[in-house]
């Protein structure tokens, strides 16, 4: 959006299963702009 180069960032999200103490961890890949708050999900081939 602001014409800066986007960087590929891998983050881990943790989701708790209701009623148990189990946690499910999922890796999420996003393209993130270092200058502004813009981001978008990465495609599987990226």
N, C-alpha and C positions, 0 to 999 in steps of 0.2 A: 504494500500500500504506500509506503514512504520511499520506495525505490532502493532500499538497502538489500544486501544479500541475505537470503534466508539460510538458517542453519538447521540441520536435522538433529533433533534431540530425542533421546529415548528416556522415558520415564516409567516408573512402576506405580500402578494404582492398586490399592488394597481395598477389597470389598468384604465386609463381614457378612456371614450367613446368619440371618435372623434366628434366634432361639438357640444358637450354639456359639461356641467360642472359636469356630473355624474361620479362617481368613483365606480368601482367594486372591492371589497376586497375579496381575496381568501387565505385560509390557505394552506400552503405548508409544508409538513413534509419531512425532509431529514436526512439521516445518515451523520454525519460530523466527520472528524478526527480532534482532537484538536492540533495535531502536524504538520500536513501538510495541503495542500489545497484540499485534496481529499474529495469528497462528492458523494452521490448517492441518488436518490429518494427513499422514503420509500414505501413499499407495503401497500395496504389497511389494511391488517391484522396485521401490526406491531404496 
